[in-house]
């Protein structure tokens, strides 16, 4: 699916969290000659050992996504512990 493979991004804003994290709001796009997709995510960023790390990605509601979804939830279904289990057919 094209939403898993954005071609471009634009950081729209950053909001500090109360717990020391930040949310970075990003507009993602995918385009072909006949159509263009646009969607937004909020990247949750933490500091770990003095460096910024991505803690989670939240797919924000839009006309295609009726609910917010988290990348961590998707990965939890596909992983066994800290390892990705691969696609199950």
N, C-alpha and C positions, 0 to 999 in steps of 0.2 A: 504494500500500500504506500502511496506517495507521502502520507503523513509521517511515515517512519524514515523518510529520506529527504529532509528539507534541503533545498539548494542555497538558500540565503537566510540570514537572520538580521534582526535589528533590535537592540536593547532599548526598550521604551522607558523603563524607570527601575529604580532600586528602592526598596523599603526595608529599613532596619527592623528586626524582630526584638521582642522583649527578652528573649533568651540568648541574645548574642548572634543569632543567625540573621541572614538577610534573604529577602525574596527579590530575585531579579526577574522582571517581567520582559519576556522576549516575544517578538512577532516572527514567526517562521513562514517561509513561502516555498512553494514548489510550482514551477511553471513549465508548460509545454506550449507549442504554437497554438493549440486550440482551447486550452483552459489554464486557469491559475488557481491554486489553492492557497489559502491564508489561514493560519491558526495561531493561537497564543498559548504560551506556557508560562508558569512561574517556577523558576529554578530556586530551590532552597539551598543556600550556601552557608556552610559552617567554616570555622577556622579550626584546623587540626595541625598541631605542631607548628603554628605560625603561618600556615599556608591555607588558602581558601580551597575547600573541597565541596563537591556537589553531594548533598545528602539525599535529595529527592527531586523529582520533576513532577509538577502538577499540570495536567492538561486541563485548561480552563473551559468553562461552558461556552458554547457558541451554537450556531444554528444546526450544526451536525452533531455536536456532543451536547446532549441534554444534561449530563451530569459531569462534575469534575471527576477526574480519575488520576491516580498516582502511578508513576512508573514502578515504585516499590511494591505496589499491590500486584501488578502484572508479573514482576520478577519473582515474587513470592510464590506464585502459581507455577512458574517454570523452573524454580530452583529447588535443590535439596541441600539445605544448610547454606553455606557460602558458595556453593557451586551450581552453575547452570546445568540443568538436567537434559537440555536439548528438546527438540520437538518430539512429541509423542504421537505417533500415527496408529 
